[in-house]
Amino acid sequence: MKKHRWMNDDTDELMLAMLQLKSLAEARAFFGDLLTEKEIRGAANRWKAAKMLDFGVGYRKIERVTGMSSATVSRIRRKMEEGLGGYRLMMGKLRQK
């Protein structure tokens, strides 16, 4: 995997901490302390848009439902197609459940 500028010991430690979460309650507590409400909602909105894109929903509907700009939706689509594969990986894992 290509190393990106944001990848370093600190971010690796954060990712490893996330892997220790065992329940929704633990995740809510951790992310509720770590991030602002706006950051959590923004990340959740991006995830929602990614799922909508995966289901073939058009940009205009995604913009209307999420309040995102077409540029943001386009960036999410680009990450889904050319990113590190994280969106597809997680969607695949969730489909298996």
Backbone as numpy.savetxt, mean C-alpha at the origin, in Angstrom:
# Nx Ny Nz CAx CAy CAz Cx Cy Cz
17.02 -8.18 -6.03 16.18 -7.01 -6.03 17.07 -5.77 -6.03
16.73 -4.83 -6.87 17.47 -3.58 -6.95 17.30 -2.81 -5.64
18.38 -2.26 -5.15 18.33 -1.49 -3.91 17.89 -0.06 -4.23
16.88 0.40 -3.53 16.37 1.75 -3.71 16.89 2.66 -2.61
16.84 3.95 -2.85 17.39 4.92 -1.89 16.76 4.81 -0.51
15.49 4.45 -0.46 14.82 4.37 0.84 15.19 3.10 1.60
15.83 2.15 0.96 16.21 0.90 1.61 17.51 1.09 2.38
17.42 0.93 3.69 18.61 1.04 4.54 18.35 0.26 5.83
19.29 0.28 6.74 19.14 -0.48 7.98 17.91 -0.05 8.77
17.61 1.24 8.80 16.46 1.73 9.55 15.15 1.23 8.96
15.02 1.30 7.63 13.78 0.84 7.02 13.66 -0.68 7.10
14.79 -1.37 7.01 14.76 -2.83 7.18 14.28 -3.19 8.58
14.75 -2.46 9.59 14.32 -2.71 10.96 12.82 -2.48 11.12
12.32 -1.43 10.48 10.88 -1.16 10.52 10.10 -2.30 9.87
10.54 -2.75 8.70 9.85 -3.84 8.01 9.87 -5.11 8.86
10.98 -5.39 9.50 11.07 -6.57 10.37 10.15 -6.44 11.57
10.01 -5.23 12.10 9.07 -5.00 13.21 7.64 -5.29 12.74
7.30 -4.85 11.54 5.95 -5.10 11.00 5.66 -6.58 10.87
6.69 -7.35 10.53 6.51 -8.79 10.38 6.15 -9.48 11.70
6.37 -8.80 12.81 6.06 -9.38 14.12 4.60 -9.20 14.51
3.86 -8.37 13.79 2.45 -8.13 14.10 1.64 -9.39 13.86
0.81 -9.77 14.82 0.07 -11.03 14.73 -1.44 -10.86 14.60
-1.95 -9.65 14.78 -3.40 -9.47 14.73 -3.74 -8.07 14.24
-5.00 -7.89 13.88 -5.48 -6.58 13.47 -5.33 -5.59 14.62
-5.60 -6.03 15.84 -5.47 -5.15 17.00 -4.02 -4.69 17.18
-3.08 -5.60 17.02 -1.66 -5.24 17.12 -1.27 -4.26 16.02
-1.75 -4.51 14.80 -1.44 -3.62 13.68 -2.03 -2.24 13.90
-3.27 -2.19 14.39 -3.89 -0.88 14.67 -3.09 -0.12 15.72
-2.67 -0.81 16.77 -1.91 -0.15 17.83 -0.57 0.36 17.30
0.14 -0.47 16.56 1.46 -0.09 16.05 1.36 1.07 15.07
0.52 0.91 14.05 0.42 1.96 13.04 -0.24 3.21 13.60
-1.14 3.04 14.56 -1.77 4.20 15.20 -0.76 5.05 15.95
0.26 4.42 16.50 1.32 5.16 17.19 2.38 5.67 16.21
2.68 4.89 15.20 3.77 5.21 14.27 3.41 6.33 13.30
2.18 6.30 12.79 1.78 7.22 11.72 0.69 8.17 12.17
0.55 9.26 11.45 -0.57 10.17 11.70 -1.83 9.56 11.09
-2.97 10.06 11.53 -4.23 9.60 10.96 -4.26 9.83 9.44
-3.76 10.98 9.02 -3.73 11.31 7.60 -2.86 10.32 6.82
-1.70 9.94 7.38 -0.81 8.99 6.72 -1.47 7.61 6.60
-2.15 7.19 7.65 -2.84 5.90 7.63 -3.94 5.91 6.58
-4.75 6.96 6.60 -5.84 7.05 5.62 -5.30 7.13 4.20
-4.21 7.84 4.01 -3.60 7.95 2.68 -3.12 6.60 2.17
-2.46 5.84 3.04 -1.99 4.51 2.65 -3.17 3.59 2.36
-4.20 3.66 3.19 -5.39 2.83 2.98 -6.07 3.20 1.66
-6.10 4.47 1.34 -6.71 4.93 0.10 -5.91 4.44 -1.11
-4.59 4.44 -1.00 -3.74 3.92 -2.09 -4.00 2.42 -2.29
-4.13 1.70 -1.18 -4.41 0.27 -1.27 -5.78 0.04 -1.92
-6.76 0.85 -1.53 -8.09 0.75 -2.14 -8.02 0.99 -3.64
-7.30 2.02 -4.05 -7.15 2.33 -5.48 -6.46 1.18 -6.21
-5.44 0.61 -5.60 -4.72 -0.51 -6.24 -5.66 -1.70 -6.44
-6.48 -2.00 -5.44 -7.43 -3.11 -5.58 -8.44 -2.81 -6.67
-8.90 -1.57 -6.74 -9.85 -1.20 -7.78 -9.22 -1.33 -9.16
-7.98 -0.89 -9.30 -7.27 -1.05 -10.57 -7.15 -2.53 -10.93
-6.84 -3.34 -9.95 -6.70 -4.78 -10.17 -8.00 -5.41 -10.66
-9.13 -4.86 -10.21 -10.44 -5.35 -10.64 -10.91 -4.71 -11.94
-10.07 -3.86 -12.53 -10.40 -3.27 -13.82 -11.26 -2.02 -13.76
-11.37 -1.42 -12.59 -12.16 -0.19 -12.45 -11.42 0.94 -13.15
-12.14 1.79 -13.83 -11.54 2.90 -14.57 -11.06 4.03 -13.67
-10.13 4.82 -14.21 -9.53 5.92 -13.46 -10.58 6.89 -12.91
-11.55 7.27 -13.73 -12.53 8.27 -13.30 -13.32 7.80 -12.08
-13.72 6.54 -12.07 -14.45 6.02 -10.91 -13.54 5.98 -9.69
-12.30 5.56 -9.88 -11.36 5.52 -8.75 -11.15 6.93 -8.20
-10.99 7.90 -9.08 -10.84 9.30 -8.65 -12.06 9.73 -7.85
-13.25 9.39 -8.33 -14.49 9.79 -7.67 -14.62 9.13 -6.29
-14.33 7.84 -6.22 -14.49 7.09 -4.97 -13.43 7.47 -3.94
-12.19 7.65 -4.38 -11.09 7.88 -3.44 -10.76 9.35 -3.22
-11.17 10.20 -4.16 -10.79 11.61 -4.08 -9.38 11.87 -4.58
-8.74 10.86 -5.13 -7.37 11.01 -5.65 -7.38 11.69 -7.01
-6.25 12.29 -7.32 -6.08 12.87 -8.65 -5.74 11.76 -9.64
-5.93 12.04 -10.91 -5.57 11.05 -11.94 -4.07 10.77 -11.91
-3.27 11.77 -11.53 -1.81 11.58 -11.46 -1.46 10.56 -10.37
-2.14 10.63 -9.23 -1.88 9.68 -8.15 -2.31 8.28 -8.55
-3.48 8.17 -9.17 -3.95 6.86 -9.63 -2.97 6.29 -10.65
-2.47 7.15 -11.53 -1.50 6.72 -12.54 -0.21 6.24 -11.89
0.25 6.91 -10.84 1.47 6.48 -10.13 1.26 5.10 -9.50
0.07 4.89 -8.94 -0.22 3.59 -8.34 -0.20 2.51 -9.42
-0.83 2.78 -10.55 -0.84 1.84 -11.68 0.60 1.53 -12.13
1.42 2.57 -12.21 2.81 2.38 -12.64 3.56 1.50 -11.64
3.33 1.71 -10.34 3.98 0.87 -9.33 3.51 -0.58 -9.45
2.23 -0.75 -9.78 1.70 -2.10 -9.95 2.35 -2.80 -11.14
2.67 -2.04 -12.17 3.24 -2.62 -13.38 4.76 -2.69 -13.36
5.41 -1.69 -12.77 6.87 -1.59 -12.87 7.58 -1.50 -11.53
6.83 -1.61 -10.44 7.41 -1.46 -9.11 8.12 -2.72 -8.65
8.19 -2.88 -7.35 8.88 -4.02 -6.75 8.03 -5.28 -6.68
6.77 -5.18 -7.09 5.89 -6.35 -7.07 5.10 -6.51 -5.78
5.20 -5.53 -4.91 4.53 -5.62 -3.61 3.01 -5.63 -3.69
2.44 -4.80 -4.54 0.98 -4.79 -4.67 0.49 -6.16 -5.12
1.09 -6.68 -6.18 0.66 -7.98 -6.73 0.89 -9.11 -5.73
2.01 -9.05 -5.03 2.32 -10.07 -4.03 1.23 -10.11 -2.96
0.89 -8.95 -2.42 -0.09 -8.90 -1.34 -1.48 -9.27 -1.84
-1.84 -8.82 -3.04 -3.15 -9.19 -3.58 -3.25 -10.69 -3.77
-2.18 -11.31 -4.25 -2.15 -12.76 -4.41 -2.30 -13.48 -3.08
-1.61 -13.00 -2.06 -1.71 -13.61 -0.74 -3.12 -13.51 -0.19
-3.74 -12.35 -0.37 -5.09 -12.15 0.16 -6.12 -12.97 -0.61
-5.90 -13.19 -1.89 -6.81 -14.02 -2.69 -6.78 -15.47 -2.23
-5.63 -15.91 -1.72 -5.48 -17.30 -1.29 -6.25 -17.59 -0.01
-6.62 -16.56 0.72 -7.33 -16.76 2.00 -8.80 -16.99 1.79
